[in-house]
Amino acid sequence: MWLLRFQNIKSSDYNKITRLCKKSGFCPKKFSATILVKWILIHILLKKSWRKISAQIWVPYLPIYQFYNKIKDKPELIDMLNYFCEKKVISYIWNEKNINRFFLDSDELVLKSLEEIKKL
């Protein structure tokens, strides 16, 4: 099970994601790059469809889908996933019964999450 903690994103992370999107050749105009990356994380990790995501956030699904199609085969997507994992924005929680703040901030969780990203 993946845990998404978007509250851990800082302003420097927004800049990093924007640079990675520009490096991949995609410069969003209508939505910020980080918002698109959040939607893609929900799609990839939580296995939600584009239409379900767009219905939840009340935006058309086409920009999300186009962004994903342009970035899915590029190494920048893996860089983004690794970056968010190291920043503890995304974490893979394997059959853990007791979850506390110390567990969520542990390096063991980061290493396990990086291994799961490689499996994706």
C-alpha positions as CSV (number, residue, x, y, z in Angstrom):
1,M,0.0,0.0,0.0
2,W,1.3,3.4,-0.9
3,L,1.0,6.4,1.4
4,L,0.9,9.8,-0.3
5,R,1.8,12.8,2.0
6,F,1.5,15.9,-0.1
7,Q,1.8,18.1,2.9
8,N,5.6,17.3,2.9
9,I,6.1,19.1,-0.4
10,K,8.1,22.4,0.1
11,S,8.6,25.3,-2.3
12,S,12.0,24.0,-3.4
13,D,10.3,20.8,-4.4
14,Y,8.0,22.7,-6.7
15,N,11.0,24.3,-8.4
16,K,12.7,20.9,-8.8
17,I,9.7,19.3,-10.4
18,T,9.2,22.2,-12.7
19,R,12.8,21.8,-13.9
20,L,12.4,18.1,-14.4
21,C,9.3,18.7,-16.5
22,K,11.1,21.2,-18.6
23,K,14.0,18.8,-19.0
24,S,11.5,16.1,-20.2
25,G,10.2,18.6,-22.8
26,F,6.8,19.3,-21.3
27,C,6.0,22.8,-20.2
28,P,2.4,23.0,-18.8
29,K,0.7,26.3,-19.3
30,K,-2.7,25.9,-17.7
31,F,-1.8,23.9,-14.6
32,S,1.4,23.9,-12.5
33,A,3.8,21.0,-13.1
34,T,3.6,19.9,-9.5
35,I,-0.2,19.6,-9.6
36,L,0.1,17.4,-12.7
37,V,2.7,15.3,-11.0
38,K,0.4,14.9,-7.9
39,W,-2.3,13.6,-10.2
40,I,0.1,11.2,-11.9
41,L,1.2,9.9,-8.6
42,I,-2.4,9.2,-7.7
43,H,-2.8,7.4,-11.1
44,I,0.4,5.3,-10.8
45,L,0.5,4.5,-7.2
46,L,-3.2,4.3,-6.2
47,K,-4.3,2.9,-9.6
48,K,-7.1,5.4,-10.1
49,S,-8.4,6.2,-13.6
50,W,-8.0,9.6,-15.3
51,R,-11.7,10.1,-15.3
52,K,-12.0,9.3,-11.6
53,I,-9.2,11.7,-10.8
54,S,-10.7,14.5,-12.9
55,A,-14.1,14.0,-11.2
56,Q,-12.5,14.3,-7.8
57,I,-10.7,17.5,-8.6
58,W,-13.2,19.0,-11.1
59,V,-10.8,19.5,-14.0
60,P,-10.7,17.9,-17.4
61,Y,-8.8,14.7,-17.6
62,L,-7.1,15.5,-20.9
63,P,-4.2,17.6,-19.5
64,I,-3.4,14.9,-17.0
65,Y,-3.5,12.2,-19.6
66,Q,-1.4,14.2,-22.1
67,F,1.2,14.9,-19.5
68,Y,1.4,11.3,-18.5
69,N,1.8,10.1,-22.1
70,K,4.7,12.5,-22.7
71,I,6.5,11.6,-19.5
72,K,5.8,7.9,-18.9
73,D,8.7,6.6,-21.0
74,K,11.3,9.2,-19.9
75,P,13.8,8.8,-17.1
76,E,12.5,12.1,-15.6
77,L,9.5,10.2,-14.2
78,I,11.7,7.8,-12.3
79,D,13.7,10.8,-11.1
80,M,10.5,12.4,-9.8
81,L,9.4,9.2,-8.1
82,N,12.8,8.8,-6.5
83,Y,12.9,12.4,-5.5
84,F,9.5,12.3,-3.8
85,C,10.4,9.1,-2.1
86,E,13.6,10.6,-0.6
87,K,11.6,13.6,0.5
88,K,9.1,11.2,2.2
89,V,6.2,12.5,0.1
90,I,5.4,8.9,-1.1
91,S,6.1,5.9,1.0
92,Y,5.4,2.2,0.6
93,I,4.0,0.6,3.7
94,W,4.1,-3.1,3.6
95,N,1.7,-5.0,5.9
96,E,2.7,-2.8,8.8
97,K,0.3,-2.9,11.7
98,N,1.7,-0.1,13.9
99,I,2.4,3.1,12.1
100,N,3.7,6.0,14.0
101,R,5.7,9.2,13.2
102,F,9.1,7.5,13.9
103,F,8.3,4.8,11.4
104,L,7.2,7.3,8.8
105,D,10.4,9.3,9.2
106,S,12.7,6.3,9.2
107,D,15.3,5.6,6.6
108,E,14.2,2.0,6.4
109,L,10.9,3.1,4.9
110,V,12.7,5.2,2.3
111,L,14.8,2.3,1.2
112,K,11.8,-0.1,1.0
113,S,9.9,2.5,-1.0
114,L,12.8,3.0,-3.4
115,E,12.9,-0.8,-4.0
116,E,9.2,-0.8,-4.7
117,I,9.6,2.0,-7.2
118,K,12.2,-0.1,-9.1
119,K,9.6,-2.8,-9.3
120,L,7.1,-0.5,-10.9
